[in-house]
């Protein structure tokens, strides 16, 4: 069972992960045209590599997100279900 707080946290985590995973801090034209390999005199650009790898990377990202989401739900549930001590605990003594 997932609490509303855990759900909100999951949504925020997903938003942060997706924006970080697909963020591009460098100029698009410089990075996308930079060759990552040259085969028989023909360059393979970063853009070409990214386009070819995108489906597999999306699948991996989705799997990573799912694992993190499940673990986060477990951690939230463990901590929210821990019994809390109420009041002060007195040791038992022989009367």
C-alpha positions as CSV (number, residue, x, y, z in Angstrom):
1,X,0.0,0.0,0.0
2,X,1.4,3.3,-1.0
3,X,0.6,6.5,0.9
4,X,-0.3,9.8,-0.8
5,X,3.0,11.2,0.5
6,X,5.0,8.4,-1.1
7,X,3.0,8.8,-4.3
8,X,3.8,12.5,-4.4
9,X,7.5,11.8,-3.7
10,X,7.5,9.2,-6.5
11,X,6.1,11.7,-8.9
12,X,8.6,14.3,-7.9
13,X,11.4,11.8,-8.2
14,X,10.3,10.7,-11.6
15,X,10.1,14.4,-12.8
16,X,13.6,15.1,-11.5
17,X,15.1,11.9,-13.0
18,X,13.5,12.4,-16.4
19,X,14.6,16.0,-16.6
20,X,18.1,15.1,-15.5
21,X,18.4,12.2,-17.9
22,X,17.4,14.1,-20.9
23,X,18.9,17.5,-20.1
24,X,21.5,18.8,-22.5
25,X,23.8,21.5,-21.1
26,X,26.0,22.0,-24.2
27,X,25.0,23.7,-27.4
28,X,22.9,21.4,-29.5
29,X,24.7,21.9,-32.8
30,X,28.2,21.4,-31.3
31,X,27.4,18.3,-29.4
32,X,25.1,16.6,-31.9
33,X,27.5,17.0,-34.8
34,X,30.6,15.9,-32.8
35,X,31.8,12.6,-34.2
36,X,31.9,9.7,-31.8
37,X,33.5,7.3,-34.3
38,X,34.8,7.3,-37.9
39,X,34.3,4.2,-40.0
40,X,35.8,3.9,-43.5
41,X,36.1,7.7,-43.5
42,X,32.4,8.3,-42.5
43,X,31.7,10.0,-39.2
44,X,29.0,8.8,-36.8
45,X,27.7,11.8,-34.9
46,X,26.5,12.1,-31.4
47,X,23.0,12.8,-32.7
48,X,23.0,9.7,-34.9
49,X,24.2,7.6,-31.9
50,X,21.6,9.1,-29.6
51,X,18.8,8.5,-32.1
52,X,19.8,4.9,-32.6
53,X,20.2,4.2,-28.9
54,X,17.1,6.1,-27.7
55,X,14.7,3.1,-27.6
56,X,17.1,0.9,-25.6
57,X,18.0,3.8,-23.3
58,X,14.3,4.6,-22.6
59,X,13.7,1.0,-21.7
60,X,16.7,1.0,-19.3
61,X,15.6,4.3,-17.8
62,X,12.1,2.9,-17.3
63,X,13.5,-0.2,-15.6
64,X,15.8,1.9,-13.4
65,X,12.8,4.1,-12.4
66,X,10.6,1.1,-11.6
67,X,13.3,-0.4,-9.3
68,X,13.8,2.9,-7.5
69,X,10.1,3.5,-7.2
70,X,9.5,0.0,-5.7
71,X,12.4,0.4,-3.2
72,X,11.2,3.9,-2.3
73,X,7.7,2.6,-1.6
74,X,9.2,-0.2,0.6
75,X,11.3,2.3,2.5
76,X,8.4,4.7,3.1
77,X,6.2,1.8,4.2
78,X,8.8,0.4,6.5
79,X,9.3,3.8,8.2
80,X,5.6,4.7,8.4
81,X,4.7,1.3,9.9
82,X,7.4,1.3,12.6
83,X,5.8,1.3,16.0
84,X,6.4,4.5,17.8
85,X,7.0,4.6,21.6
86,X,4.4,6.5,23.4
87,X,5.4,8.0,26.8
88,X,8.3,6.7,28.9
89,X,9.3,3.1,29.2
90,X,9.9,1.9,32.8
91,X,12.0,-1.3,33.4
92,X,10.3,-4.2,35.1
93,X,11.6,-4.8,38.6
94,X,11.0,-7.5,41.2
95,X,8.3,-6.4,43.6
